[in-house]
Structures are given as C-alpha cells and as structure tokens.
Amino acid sequence: MTSITSAASMKLLDVRLKHAGSIIASTIGEFTSGCTSSSNSSGGTQEIACLRAGGTIDLYRIVISQPFTEKVGDDEEEDEEVTTSLQLVSRIETRSTLRTLHALRVSGSKRDVLVVGSDSGCFSILDFEPTTSTSSGSSPGSTAAKLTPLSSMILHSSPFGKVGIRRDTPGQYLGIDPRGRACMIASIEKRKLVYVIHRDSTGKISCASPLEAHRPRTFVYDVVGVDNGYDNPIFACLEVQYEEYEDMVLAEKKRKKEEEEDEEIMKSAGKSEVKEDVPVGQYGDGYTKQLAYYELDLGLNHVSRRWAITTHRTACCLAALPGGADGPGGVLVGGENYIEYLHEGMVPPPPVPGADGDGSSAKIIPKRMICAIPRRELHPPNKGILITSLSVLKQKKGKFFALAQSELGDIYKVTLTLPKENKTCVSGMTICLLDTLPVGNTMNISKLALLFVASEFGDNGLYQFDAIDIEEEAIKCTSNDTITAFLKSEMEEEDEFYSKCEAVAKFAPTFRPTILRNLHKVFTMESLAPVTSVLVGELAGNEVSPQIYTLCGRGPSSTLRVLRHGLAVTELAVSELPGVPGAVFNVRDDTIVGGGKNGKFYDRYIVVSFADATLVLSVGETVEEMGKESGFLLTEPTLACSALGVGGSGDGERNGGIVQVYPGGVRHIQRGSVSQWHVPGIKKIECASANESQILIALVGGELIYFELDPMSGNLMEAGTRDVGTDVCSLDVGVVPRGKSRSLFAAVGCRDSTVRLLSLAPGGLLEQKSSTALGTTKPHSVVLSNAEEGELTLTVGLDDGSALRAGVDPITGAISTSPSRRFLGARPVAVSRVTLQGSQSTLLLSSRPWIGRACNGHHSMAPMSYAPLDHGCSFSNEAVRDGIVATSGNTLRILSVGGDSGGNNASALGSTDDESFNSNRIDLRYTPRQMCLLSARVAETTRKIVLAIVESDANDFGEEDKKAMGFDGTGKSKAGSKKKESKDGDDAMDMDMEDSGDEEEEKKDGGDDEEEDDEDDDTRLTPIRGPVPAEQGRWGSCIRLVDPANACLTLDCVELNRNEAALCCASVRFHSRGGESLLAVGTVTGMTMHPLGHKESHIVLYRVVNGERLQLLHRTKVDDGPILSLVHFQGRLLVGVGHIVRLYEMGKRQLLKKCELRGFPTMVKTLQAAGDRAFVGDMMQSVQFIRYDATSNKLLLVARDQSPRPVTCQELLDINTVAVGDKFGNVSILRLPRGADVGAIDVTGTRALWDYSREDATPKLETLCTYHVGEVVTSMTRASLVAGGAESLIYVTVTGRVGALVPFTSREDVEFYSSLEGFLRAEAPRPTGRDPQAYRSYYAPIKHVVDGDLCDAYAQLPYDVKQKIAEQLERSVGDVLKKLEDTRNALL
Amino acid sequence: MSTPGGAPIHKDQLKAKYIGTGDADMSKYEWVTNMHRDTLASHIGHYDQMSYYAVAQNQSMGRVKLEFIEKMLQPCGRPPMGSKEEGKEKLLNN
C-alpha cells in the first residue's frame, strides 16, 4: 500500500463492491402498477419494497412466468414450466440509517406509495413512477427481464424533529391506517406523531403538520393501524409506562421498609425465606404492558388515547385484522408462547363446553381470547418461544388468515373462528404449524400464494404455498384448549397462568421440525449477512484473479462463500473438434412456423470454420454433424454466414435461405438450390459480415462489395462497391433493427489503425460517415450493436488486448468523441454479439472472457468466471435460451451465463453491482468466527495452503449432544422414524389433539414427502436451529480444515466438546520448532454474556499432518480472562487474554509464558504484529501500539489513541499506520506521528512502571481518515482484487456489504472526486431528507474519504444537472461518467 | 432560562419536554439510567448493531430487541437505597 502511506495526507475513495444483503423491513404493495406494461397484465403487479441495511431502498417486482417471455404467444405458456422470481425494478440510495417502511394507499388512489422511517427526523413519502414508458415492449431486446427505468419521486419530506436515532425521535415505528387516511410515526419513548394525509383534486398527496399523541415515560414496542372501516382512524400501540424517578425512589423506600418488616416477622417466626425478585420483563415485575388505541378524530383534528387494556407481559408484535365490513377488526398480539386477540368492546370467549363439567365453574370466567402455540419437541419447558413477527393476508369474500413466526423460525398459521351470524366477533382461535423457515424480520404474503421472508441472516427467500387449508391435519392448538388448560389449572389469575412457560409446556402440542411440507422455495435473494471474516487471495491455484473468501451466516445457515468477480458460467456441453477452429457462427432456424415459442428463434446450425474446411453441426435434440445436404461448401473456410429474410413466417415466401461467405465467393443456399457469386479475378475475400438482409465483403487490398437481399425476389443483389484504400481487418454490418429492413451503418476496421463507419442507406451507399483513430494498435474485430432502443454502440476489439467502446449517433453516424477504452487481457480481443436475458450484449474474448452489457442506463463490463475462449457467438435452442457457443483450443463448448437455469438468473443479471460477483458456498456447522491460512508440508519439498476456520455457536449444543437428543439438523429424518416420532409425540400430548384418523393422514404425508424428497429436494430444505439449551453458557464449536484448491472441501473437522468454544485462531511458526506452521486456537469454556463470565480458557495447538488432518499437540490453560485474539509474533505467540497481552514460547507439554503487559483498558479484541511492534485493539478504548524489547524481555506501550473506539476489527497498513473498524460502523485510519515514538520509548527499559500509566507520557495516535460506513465493519483486509493491481482496503460488514477503500494515486483524481462529491452533496436527491455529509459524519466528522456511492449517484441525475456539474468540473458529461467507470474498472 | 418571548421556563417543564435533561441536583443513578436508555435506544434503532448483538448471542433479532426495550425500563436496576448507598450517592454528587 505504498501509495497510501507515502502520501503525506492519505485520501481514500469508498467503493461499494456488494450491497448489504440484509433486509431491515419489507412491505408488499402495488407501487408501479397501471404505469407499466408488464407481462402480468391481469390486475396489479405486486411488488416488494425492501429497506436494505446501508441506506438503500429496493423495489422488487414479483414476476411469474418464464422470465424472458415476450408478450406474443401467451397461449403457448401453458406447457411451460412456471418460474417465479423477484426482479429489481428500482433502487434508491437514501444515505441515511433506515428503520422502517410501510406501503400506503391513499384512498381513491390506484397504487401505493412508500412511507419510510429513518434517522433523518423527517416524515418522507416516496412514489415510484416510470419515466419513459414509451419504449417498453417495442424492440426485440426489451423484454420483461429488462429494467424499466423508474425514478422515485419524493412526495413529501417534512422535518419534525432532531436528526439521529434518539429515544424520542420518531421514526422507529410506522402505523398506517388501512384506508390510507392517516399515518402514525412513533419513537421508542414518548413521542408519537400522527399525520393526516390528503389528496387534492389533481391526485397529489399532501400532509398537514402532525398531531401529537405523546405519552411521557412510555416505551413503545410496536405500532399498527387498526382497520376500522371508515370510522375515525385508530392506531394500536403496545406500550409500557415507567414511573417517574421520584416515585421510583419513594416506592423503593416503601418496598425496603416492608421487606425489613417481613424479615423481622419471618425471623420471629423462625423461618428464613428469601423473596426472589422477578426479573424485569416478566409478569409480576411491577410494570404492565398495555395495548392502547389512539384515535384520530378527523372532525376535531385531534388525537386521543381512546382505550387501553393490559396484555401479555412479553408481547412484542402486533398485526391488524381486517375490519369494517370485511372482518372483526382488532389486533393480534404476539408474545411469548401465546398469540392473543384484542379489540375494543370484544366479547369474552364463549364458555368451553368440555371445561364446564369438572367443577371449576366457581373460578373466574376467562376473559381473554388467547391461544398457545405448538412447541418444539426438544425445547426446554422453562423457556418461552417468542413470536417475533405477524402478518395478515386479506383474501376475497371477507376471508383472511395470519401468519406468525417464532424466534426459532417456525411459521404458524393463525385462523380465527367467526360465528356465522355475527362476523364481527371472534369466538375462537386456532394456531397450527405451517413450516419452518429461516428467522425473518418481516413476512410478506402475496395474493399470488407467495410468501416473502426477509431473513435476519442468510439468504432471503420467496416461497410458494402448496397448501394453506391445513387446519385438519396439522399440529395445532386452539383457544379452547388453552382456556380449558387454564380452567383445569389451580391458578386464579389468567395473567399468571399465561406467563408461566412450564404451564404451556404441559398442554401445548409438540412437533419436530422437518423439511418444508406446505411451502417450497421458488426464489432466493442472496445475502451474505452476517459476514464475520474476509480473506482475499488466489488460493484456488488455477485462476487468473484472486478470490474473496468470506465467512457468512449464523447457526444452521453458516457458510463459507467464495466470491469471484464476474459472471457465473455453467458449462452445458464440451465436445472435441478435429482441429483448431478459426471461427464459429450460428444460423437461425427459420423452419419452425411462427418462429418458435414466444417469438424467439432457435438455432438450426452451428458452423465451425477451420483453416481449410467448414464443419456444419445441426442443432436439435442432439448436436450432429451435417454432410453436404446442408448446402454449405465444406471444403473452404467460412468467413461469415447467416440466415436471410425476416424469418418467422416459415412459409417460404419471405424465407431468404442461408448465405455463406468463403474466401472465393458468396454462396446463397435457398431451399435446396444454390446460387453462387464468385470473386472476379484472383482476389480473395479477406473478411465479411452478414445479417438477415445485408452482406458486406472486403477483398484483399481494401475493396468493399455490398450485397442486399431483394425482398421481392429473395435473391441477393450486388448493391455497391467502394475502395477504402487500405486492407480491411474486420467488418460488421450490425443488426437489422426491428421493424426496419436494413441496418443503416457498417463498421469497418482498417489496417491503418482506423475504424470507419460507412452508411448503408440507399441514399449514400458506402459513404464514409465518420471514423476514429486507434493510435498505434490495429483493430482485431468490430461490432455494432444496439443494446438499448435507438442507441447504437460501436465496440472494437484491439490487437493490444484492450477494447474500445463508443456511442454512435443513430442518425448522423457520428462516433462519439469520448470512447471508453479498457484493457481486458493479454490477447487480441475478439468481439461478438450475444443475447443475454433477452438483451443485446457483447462477448469480448481475450485472455479472459468478458461480457459487456447495458443495464440501468450505463454500460457494465464483467468477466466470466471461465477458462479463456478463442471464438464465440450466441446460441439458443429449446433447452438453452440464451447460451453461448464458443471454442477453446480444439474444443467446442456450449455455455450459459448467469448461474444455473433456475430462478436465480434474474438476480444474477438483474442488478447493476450485485452481479459483479458470483459466489460458491460451502456449508459449515456453526457460526464461523475467524479463519487463517496455514502452509502445510505435504511431501519433502511441496507445500500446500489450507484454510482453518473456527466455528462456534453460543446458546447451542454441540454436535454429539444434539445427536444424543435425537435432533437432526437437516430435517430429513427418514419416513419411518418420523412416523415413530409423531406417535411418540402424540403419546406425550396430554390432550387428544389428533385422533387416529389424523395419524393415518400423517403417515400418508410422510410417504408423499419421501417422493418429493427425490423430486425437488433443495427447494424444500430449510435450515433448522438446534435445540435451545435451558441454561446459559452452552456452546457448540468445531475447528475445520478446508482445502481451497479443491473446491473448498472439508479435510478435517474437530468437534470441541464440554462447552468449549473456539473464538480465534492464528497460524504460528515457532522458531524453536523449525518454522513449521502450526494452528493456535483460543478457546473459552462455558462463557456467558450476561453477566460476562467463563469457566476457563485454553490455547490449543494443532499441527497439520500431511496437509489433510489436524493433530492435537497440546493444550495450555490460561488464567485471567477469555482469549479473543492470537497472533504470530517474532517466532512466538502473542495472546490477548482479557485485559492482558502475553507472549508465549512453545514448550513440550504446554506453552511457556515469556512476558506480559497488563493494564489494557477493558479487553483485548484484536491483535496484529509487524516487526517488533504489536497493535492491540481494545474492546472499548481503541488501539494501542506496543513494542517488544528483546534485551530486557519486556512488552512496552508505545502509543495509544485519543478517542475511545469500541474496536471490532483492525488491519495493518504499515508499521506506523493501522485501520480500525468500530462497533458504530466507522472506519478510521490511525497513524503514529513521525518521530513520536523516539522520545517516549524507554529503550533501556528502566523507566518506572508507573510512568506507562501516565496519559500524557504516552504518544497519541493521529487520526488520518474517518468514515461512517453505516454498518458494523466486522473484518478488513488489505488486498488487490486483480492480479498485480494496486492494493486497497477490503472490508465486510455484519449486514453483508463488501466494500473497498481505495487510495487515490494522483492529485488530479483527488481534486476531481472531492469537487464532484461537493457538488453531489448539494445536488443528489435526499429521499429521506438526510444530508449525505452529515450521515457520513455520524459519529465523527468525515475526514479524507470520498463517498464513492454518492459520486456514483451522478449517473442517475437528470441531464441538465449532470451538465451543470460537468461544466463546473470543466469536463463533459461523458468524461465524468467515464472517469467514474474507470475508477471502478481499475479496482476490479 | 426563558423562551424567546421572555417567559421563564421552569426546570420541571424543561425536563418534561426534553427527556433526559439533567440538573445540578440529579443523582448519579438517574444520570446513569438516562445514559443507558439513550444507548439502548440507539442500539435498537441501528439495525446493524442489533444484528451484531444477535449474532454474538445467537438469538433472534426480535428477542434481542424485546430484551433491549425491557432493559430500558430499569437499565441499572432499582434505585440504590439504604443508609450506606445513600451516603455514597451524596458523596458522589458533592
């Protein structure tokens, strides 16, 4: 990182490599329907709006059907496999901390708008509206998969309070009146604001100033808008009020007094009974949780607290039920073990018929409509299961149901029984188990029988319902059962009974989580969250550029993911060819009437040209070699070939046949007959290009001859000639735009290093329109493509391995003056047109294959994760829609780009930057914590790099314990055992929940499942959290050895038992052991978090045997605290133990303590070493630099940081500089001032001990850079992402973002970016009303870092603003965009 | 202190309007309680920090959030009482 450290003041650019995957909240609605001509024309298109961590709002459209379906051929869709996907429609960068969002449909409006709660202190309403709806669906390229450019409009953004996330700044909760008349925005404490929303005559939405509904000393848990028909809007809040401080003190005094009196009485009675305090948060702690209705009186314009009722003490989430004419109204309250129904004026539940008989009628009549949830079999009875999210779907005809998800991930279906005579009162509630999914933040149920779960951690999923009327056979619990159980119990109070977990455990039915039965996954939205560690390196051994290794996920969804820059490629077929081909072409199939399904043409032939022959392969069920019957001339190489005519009609009238250009002439094959045109004289054709109606050939010497298909006769006519005066290297006639008869321009690459654009219009045939000079290099291939409607792009592959791309004016044919040039590889670049996802793209082949595409208005170039290719063109048949046929050496390969053919294509290609990485995943057992590389000796001389990963899960059992308990994490228990278990389960239930009929039903189910297992196994698999231990301090942990060179296969996995948790690892080479790389693991046994404590901690030393197995060397018990960090230090091991740093030497039986430095402020979290210095990150107090003095065998404090930073990760930049990430999402770079250590360090080591503790005596670190990333940075590494490129600081965050801090290399760049950022701070839209600069300075003022995200917003600005900024920067708009693109390209 | 109009603002009024406002007679317990409530509220509002804790504790975010809000009720337990504590508190406040 020389460029960073050599500059006196460091300047960095923050570049986002991958968006955060976590979704904070999501909502479903119809945000754009009616404005777009999307494939799903019936009714509105449902969209899901997601708040992503890091300040992004994404809008996804639910697309059902074949992903690339054209509108024609709807009738043929029936026999096609339906795929469902989420397609990114719009992305808004808010540059603020987002908290919640909700869809709002203002009454009378046809679509929803989005209300967002953030940290900006503003109430903001966003509207998504299409900008250009004119072009949709008129070109062959534009399909459903293409992004319709959407702009978001900020409808309303009015400030109401302070910026930031304070306990009294509203924005944490949003409650929306279901009729769209009002909206409540609430803070955690006290403040609630109600906005009344109006629509004026033009349909514009406006809000008046807010009404206050504050309640002092009140914490709010959830807010929801109650469906109240068209009565006054009502908002339901779940809240607890705490007492005032003075009252609290008085109450405490009184309590103390009473206690003392009690004690005295007890003493006098001779008993010693200690009354235990109820922990806060449980029933009896002195606080009551209330559900309160706040009514907005529309007439009086005033909000009042209308009604309140005490509810379950642990309640934490709400959902409103349909009301008015559609249902009973009211809310469902989810808490621990129970879901309760509450509504103002609700009638108490009807008497339970079974419970009357057992003489308990004397007891109080139960008032609460409450129902227990079925429990997991292995869940400890003393622990409750919390319902964390609720979601309601309103169906047709007044029907509705609710889904609830528990903290373990189980989804329950909640149905209410409404008596026939009165639909507005609830007489019963049933909760049945639906399935187990990853734990989600929110659930969105679509009307299309889909369920979107935004997972807390790991991939987000879209699921399809297979069955929803499952009440008959599912494991269920009803409100009658619950109330009966209460009446049977001895307890007097309802609240007391419902707060006892043991009581529920007795009567609630139990189940064992299995694979999905009623749902199956249809779409996965990738998310890396949480990433705990990152490592960059070329470890696979055979690839060009380094991979990024990330440790992701939590618990059962833990993975090691290998990210590679570029597009994922699936190899569909590889076949040997008789020689090394010189070119490959595809020929469209015109024989199918109607042009195949959905108006798409498939390929008929693949034509491979060799030095002296041509091979024709016919494409059908299989690819077969064709003989002479194809009509092709097989004894000559082919220069170009194409199917002629408009095609698609198939009736032969407009079918123009096939043209083949070979060095001696042009051959036109038309329904069996062949007509030829021979080159006059002895000249040969050097290169040629053909499309559906035009053929351009170049003879040696530079003579061009142009042919056109006569649409009437179907023959080829020579239309014109021209001599360009120099040899021609390559030609392209472009594609015929849809609805036109010819392409208007041809590009000609000449040997004099120019590319010329010739007109093909009949007026000025072969007239030169423009040209561009290429400098010293020659063009290798040229391609004209129209990626977007009406836009023409010229791409030139150059001999020096770079590619040039320039826009071409579609009318004048002028080549734009600012072409962008990019180096692609070491070989001349061959360019060809391919179709990907229905859009025109270019395939650029150098020493690495690349794909260039236009998306979202700008061009992106991505490498393919594949071996080098020589020639390629697009390929399509029934099985492979958008494939590529390419040659590499003497093999022919058929590839598909963008992942497998599953539903993930859209996500792989749909968005702008998420596709720039493709990932491989390797499942892990527990939450991964750290990893390190080890160099293991395999044989005498060879070494092998292996990756060691330590995994540990708090609050979980180890693998063996789980097995002993009978838990199977895959959920794929065999049908036999499942049946047995279900029987056991039935026996265990004390109620006759399921009669024998049900049991049979279940058996049948089991059989079905097994069949389905074989069919679509992976769509039904779901991560299942292991059994929860009853007490704190249980851990499951293992140490894994992975071989990165062999697809990251696990070599060895050592399970730690006895509650031991491996938290950190390091590779260490003890000098005393001859430099062998050993694995040191720091473990803690029985660690608890609240309060922080542990039993003992160890350093465990492993040796890697043969590069495949871990061998335990010894364990060293360590006192004084948990071990969180280890590092190799000068042939020894430096360990952070609690607040001590200690140096160990290797011994025979255990490690030997050499020296230590005590007195770090709280706990040593991170450690790094360089030379004789070590860098210690403290959990609370930032970084300290220490030095080892070998002569006196002492560790000495060199310098410390001025500001307290709760360090989460650190990375060394050089011996004086360190980058630190903290818990609040900041990255800072700290440096020891030059010469500061000289005077302060006591070289002799005789300085008195007490001097070190003196604050003023220790040099302070200087802060070079500060930047608020917005998400907790969990790991950083210094690496370059391309082989031989400049190094940058790669960081990952807990919410799954991957970013890079790139050092600027030149003064010019710094100036350009700083001023661009300055302009954008003023000009960029602020959807939530947050100032971008203030956001990046959240905890400390931003310093020396340029926000690359903000600079990228330039591309989305309106043109006049772009122009204005560009003028002030003294550049053109194209130059600015090119500069932005170049910076990114230099990184990747 | 007074409003822009000149009307005096009483301390209690200020305290009621702006939660967490301190004064000279504030006890250490009250101050610390306020600090903790502010901190916890900030943790709840920042999604990334919540997920950081949820991963560490291996609990669902819903549970962590509930626990944090519950903790805000009495972040530092009950107010210290008894002669000894009272004396100590006075000492600290002086």
Interface residues (C-beta under 8 A of the other chain):
Chain A: S22 I24 A53 T97 L98 R99 D119 I165 R166 R167 D168 G171 Q172 I188 E189 K190 P216 F219 Y221 V240 Y242 Y245 M248 V249 E252 K253 K256 V280 G281 Y287 T314 C316 C317 L386 T388 S389 E407 L408 V439 N441 E456 F457 A529 P530 T532 R554 G555 T927 D953 A954 N955 D956 M1089 T1208 K1223 F1224 G1225 G1270 E1271 V1272 T1274 T1293 V1294 T1295
Chain B: A16 Y18 I19 G20 E30 T33 R37 D38 L40 A41 S42 I44 G45 H46 Y47 D48 Q49 S51 Y52 A54 V55 A56 Q57 N58 Q59 S60 M61 G62 R63 K65 L66 E67 I69 E70 K71 M72 L73 Q74 R78 P79 M81 G82
